[in-house]
Amino acid sequence: MSKYILRRFLLTLPVLLIVSIITFSIMQLAPGDPAAIVLGGDYIMFATAEEIEDVREAMGINKPPIVQYFDWLGGFFVGNLGESLFTTESVSYLVSQKIEATVSTVFSGIFIALVLGIPMGILAGWKMNTWVDRAVMVFAVLGFAIPGFWLAFNLIFLFSLKLGWFPVFGFRSFFTDGPVEFFRYIALPAITLGVAFMALIARMTRSSLVEVLSEDYIRTARSKGLAERIILTRHALRAASMPIVTVIGLVFAAAVTGTVITETVFAIPGMGRMFVKAVGDRDFPIIQGLMMIFATSYVFLNLAVDILYAFLDPRVRYS
């Protein structure tokens, strides 16, 4: 098992290298001069050559691109993501201020998606071709089809403006503001993020379970007189878990980047909202750092799914 995990981990290193090259190259090809941004845009037209060169040297962008890349990559692995062009604060520090809001939003949304999506999918698969199956699937299709921003605005209108149950926007820390305030502020963003993922998980769970329930060994178990509950829990669900784990891994990865819309609508001070602001401001160090963090999260989430495969199916670790 340890050899399998080590092998899978080593395979992620070339992927991260390629991701870092693409991320760095995108920023190199992006229009705009970081020195002009620091000097105030149009002011660079009146700046002397010495002033411009001093700014470039201070930012390290006067070096050859290959040298800039290795400097940036080396800094990433030690937690140094550079400095913001506007605030001159460390990007790592700025990310540390935003990470709690993003992680809280992502995990709260995924929790809702799992708690509702898996039972709905199991129920639909177990009662396939009945009104229960059709009702669950209609609900899942609606949840997947509804745009996230539209759902968010309607949740705000109903539960915040009309009923006054939840705040309209903002975020409160679980550790400094307490669990009650945390849940009040995170409820609507979590529902917004979780509904679409809930629908996807429910549909995949239903499809996988229906396929397994048609296998010969399930019919054999029924012919032996095993209780339906035992057939479902001990035989069908474990065999159907592989595709479900796959889609859950994809959901986690998508949720990391999917917080951009949710954080923007609910004015949550997270990494997604910071990324949108950095793009608008052309703050290249923040954009590079966040792109690399999102990509690295995606790669390691896939690694976690591969490792989980090995626990669920021993045949995987020997393949």
Buried (B, 14 or more C-beta within 10 A) or exposed (E): EEEBBEEBEEEBEEBBEEBBEEBBEEBEEEEEBBBBBBBEEEEBEEBEEEBBEBBBEEBEBBBEEEEBBEBBBEBBEEEBBBBBBBEEEBBBEBBEEBEBBBBBBBBBBBEBBBEBBBEBBBBBBBBBEEEBBEBBBEBBEEBBEBEBEEBBEEBBEEBBEEEEEBBBBEBBEBEEEEEEBBBBBBBBBBBBBBBBBBBBBBBBBBBBBBBBBEEEEBEEBBEEEBEEEEBBEEBBBEBBBBBBBBBBBBBBBBBBBBBBBBBBBBBBBBBBBBBBEBBEBBBBBBBBBBBBBBBBBBBBBBBEBBBBBBEBBEEBBEE
